[in-house]
Amino acid sequence: MERKSRWGVRAGLAAVLVAWLLLAGIGGPTVGRLSEVQENDNANFLPKQAESTKVNTESAKFVDSAALPYFVVIERPEGITKPDQAKAAAFLASVPTLKLSNGTPIGDYLAAPAKTVIPSQDGKALMLVVELNGDRAADVVTEGETVLFAVADTMRTSIKQELLPTGLKVYVTGPGGVFADFVVAFGGIDGILLGVALAVVFIILLIVYRSPILPIAVLLTAVFGLALAALVVYPLAHNDLIELNGQSQGILFILVVGAATDYALLLVSRYKEELHDYEDKYQAMRIAWRASIEPIAASAATVIMGLLCLLLSQLGSTKGLGPVGALGIAGALVASMTFLPAVLLAFGRRIFWPVIPRVDHVHARDVVDSKRLWGRVSGLVGRSPRKVWVVSALALLACAAFLPTFKAEGIRQDDLFLNEVESVTGQAVLAAHFPAGSGTPVQIIAPADRAAEVVKVATGVEGIASAAPSTSGAPGVPGAPPKVVDGKVLVQATLEPASDSPAATKVVEHLRQELDRISPDVLVGGSTAINLDVLKASERDLRVIIPAILAVIFVVLMLLLRSIAAAVLLVVANVLSFGATVGVSALVFNHVFDFPGADPSIPLYAFVFLVALGIDYSIFLMTRVREESLSHGTRPGILIGLAVTGGVITSAGVVLAATFSALAVLPILFLVQIAFMVAFGVLLDTMVVRSLLVPALAHDIGPRTWWPSPLSRRP
């Protein structure tokens, strides 16, 4: 009977492995296709009730199709010549005939005929405006290449052949050029980012396990978890049920690799413990799996529910990250608790080669009071708990004191990239020779009978260079009557500061206040207004989502640990850790890297990852502490739990920090800042909060840590 049962288990393991191999075969290619369903336009992320969204809807009625402009900026510092103007005009006339890689002419994708060549007042530059039909920007030209990128790339190729040999400096910039450069920046996200993350994790795991086989099994677990997540994310994003952008895709990769590796470390560590007590690998795995599933599932549930709180966001990009990240964590959990145990059992003890665990009844808790690192840390906490937690808390508070200096009011598009990008250089050249807001006007929707008044008020606002109503022909044609649609007119105003700068945002905010005095029906939109509405939505999200995440985490911890006091302790400790991380980040960003600021969504993203992920390590610690406390009492249980979990949790923290650091390989300011904040914060949680603050404070409080459970009344 036992023999038949064993064969049944083996057949089940084989079925699990085959199922995962088939799933990976289908899901693997889907991971590479996620970039096809990305949406990276701020305008599409705002709620319908945002003022700029309403203007987008109304302004579309004044044109045949939504336009996404490319600005071709031509510069000759010593002065533009007539031959230069002729060549620029000839190039502009040729743009509609230029063919994309699939043989289709650019003209098929344009919103309007190419406009005239616009000279600068200083006579040193020309500007050409090419308007792409925004509704077709995401159409696929060839596999992995959209119209948005293909048009910019084709124009740049033609420019190299036709204009650059004449000594002119030419740049393709504007919204179309910037988005095209984003495509290039995120182009390596499928291969480079995932490759770097896996390589970093592999090296760390080699050091941790000192085995060449086990790290491969763990990495396969992470890759298979990502494949499972991609199989669900892709169709949801393709059918517009969730929003996926380049940033959330990169974060998805990192979340899955980091979480799967963390869960694997915990399961493998406990399995290895049990192999020292049991000859039968199946029995050892059964005990290890049962002991690990509760903290791992609780950890995953905490992160998943924390991420799903992002659904409360008003921004589609932030809202989209919630289910995308949650599906990634779910994939990591399922792979870690099914595929990995099957692989471990398939290889048996040999998977730990060359350091193969034998039945010797050497227990991990024997490290307590030893001269090993975590035995010493445990001894320090046991000898001077109050001194340890007070010093740790004061150090964290000192770091958190710099939190108010963190700048997250938004940044210019020029500052989004950390490497030299043509569209950024072009924006600087454009601003040097034309009004900085040229080509990206503020759009004002107003009642037709108030058009003249709106123009007068707008031109009187400091920071507005000019304003004119859209006419039946081109905007601002002298003497032409305004174009009226449904009793409304479109007024376009040119900003003096760059349209994507914080200064321009303040101008638009002031403009809205002035125009509200004319009529509440006057609406202000355009790209600068979109940035303003994104900033306001981000501020609102912080006020709403952070309390929601804290409430979710508190409930999960309370149910897991059967204690209100322990849940409060862990939440407060992790919030303090988050404050310290933001404070240190402010110092580093402002005074070391000299970053110009940060995206307004950075604090929220950092909070989600640091608190939801950082609580993992406290969960791993305190579930083991509770297990040991049931047998040895609270204070001895704390010291045993700290010593036993010290090595594996520290390894998990280092892995997750290193994994998030991989985001820094993409030259995008947002991702580099997230990489630093999460990596530093995770290490702070691992080395200080979980190792010193939490165990020392719990040791000082004693059994009351478990209040109101019966364990709080035991000595």
RAHU-V59768 format. One record per residue. SS is DSSP state (~ for helix, > for strand, _ for the rest). Layout:
((SS) (SS))
//
This chain:
((_) (~) (~) (~) (~) (~) (~) (~) (~) (~) (~) (~) (~) (~) (~) (~) (~) (~) (~) (~) (~) (~) (~) (~) (~) (~) (~) (~) (~) (~) (~) (~) (~) (~) (~) (~) (~) (_) (_) (_) (_) (~) (~) (~) (~) (_) (_) (_) (_) (_) (~) (~) (~) (~) (~) (~) (~) (~) (~) (~) (~) (~) (_) (_) (_) (_) (>) (>) (>) (>) (>) (>) (>) (>) (>) (_) (_) (_) (_) (_) (_) (~) (~) (~) (~) (~) (~) (~) (~) (~) (~) (~) (~) (~) (~) (_) (_) (_) (>) (_) (_) (_) (_) (_) (>) (~) (~) (~) (~) (>) (_) (_) (_) (_) (_) (_) (_) (>) (>) (_) (_) (_) (_) (_) (>) (>) (>) (>) (>) (>) (>) (>) (>) (~) (~) (~) (_) (_) (_) (>) (>) (>) (_) (_) (>) (>) (~) (~) (~) (~) (~) (~) (~) (~) (~) (~) (~) (~) (~) (~) (~) (~) (_) (~) (~) (~) (_) (_) (>) (>) (>) (>) (>) (~) (~) (~) (~) (~) (~) (~) (~) (~) (~) (~) (~) (~) (~) (~) (~) (~) (~) (~) (~) (~) (~) (~) (~) (~) (~) (~) (~) (~) (~) (~) (~) (~) (~) (~) (~) (_) (_) (_) (_) (~) (~) (~) (~) (~) (~) (~) (~) (~) (~) (~) (~) (~) (~) (~) (~) (~) (~) (~) (~) (~) (~) (~) (~) (~) (_) (_) (_) (_) (_) (_) (_) (~) (~) (~) (~) (~) (~) (~) (~) (~) (~) (~) (~) (~) (~) (~) (~) (~) (~) (~) (~) (~) (~) (~) (~) (~) (~) (~) (~) (~) (~) (_) (_) (_) (_) (_) (~) (~) (~) (~) (~) (~) (~) (~) (~) (~) (~) (~) (~) (~) (~) (~) (~) (~) (~) (~) (~) (~) (~) (~) (~) (~) (~) (~) (~) (~) (~) (~) (_) (_) (_) (~) (~) (~) (~) (~) (~) (~) (~) (~) (~) (~) (~) (~) (~) (~) (~) (~) (~) (~) (~) (~) (~) (~) (~) (~) (~) (~) (~) (~) (~) (~) (~) (~) (~) (~) (~) (~) (_) (_) (_) (_) (_) (_) (_) (_) (_) (_) (_) (~) (~) (~) (~) (_) (_) (_) (_) (_) (~) (~) (~) (~) (~) (~) (~) (~) (~) (~) (~) (_) (~) (~) (~) (~) (~) (~) (~) (~) (~) (~) (~) (~) (~) (~) (~) (~) (_) (_) (~) (~) (~) (_) (_) (_) (_) (_) (_) (_) (~) (~) (~) (_) (>) (_) (_) (_) (_) (~) (~) (~) (~) (~) (~) (~) (~) (~) (~) (~) (~) (_) (_) (_) (_) (_) (_) (_) (_) (>) (>) (>) (>) (>) (>) (~) (~) (~) (~) (~) (~) (~) (~) (~) (~) (~) (~) (~) (_) (_) (_) (>) (>) (>) (>) (>) (>) (_) (>) (_) (_) (_) (_) (_) (_) (_) (_) (_) (_) (>) (_) (>) (>) (_) (_) (>) (>) (>) (>) (>) (>) (>) (>) (_) (_) (_) (_) (_) (_) (~) (~) (~) (~) (~) (~) (~) (~) (~) (~) (~) (~) (~) (~) (~) (_) (_) (_) (_) (_) (_) (>) (>) (>) (_) (~) (~) (~) (~) (~) (~) (~) (~) (~) (~) (~) (~) (~) (~) (~) (~) (~) (~) (~) (~) (~) (~) (~) (~) (~) (~) (~) (~) (~) (~) (~) (~) (~) (~) (~) (_) (_) (~) (~) (~) (~) (~) (~) (~) (~) (~) (~) (~) (~) (~) (~) (~) (~) (~) (~) (~) (~) (~) (~) (~) (~) (~) (~) (~) (~) (~) (_) (_) (_) (_) (_) (_) (_) (_) (_) (~) (~) (~) (~) (~) (~) (~) (~) (~) (~) (~) (~) (~) (~) (~) (~) (~) (~) (~) (~) (~) (~) (~) (~) (~) (~) (~) (~) (~) (~) (~) (_) (~) (~) (~) (~) (~) (~) (~) (~) (~) (~) (~) (~) (~) (~) (~) (~) (~) (~) (~) (~) (~) (~) (~) (~) (~) (~) (~) (~) (~) (~) (~) (~) (_) (_) (>) (~) (~) (~) (~) (~) (~) (~) (~) (~) (~) (~) (~) (~) (~) (~) (~) (~) (~) (~) (~) (~) (~) (~) (~) (~) (~) (~) (~) (~) (~) (~) (~) (~) (~) (~) (~) (~) (~) (_) (_) (_) (~) (~) (~) (~) (_) (_))
//
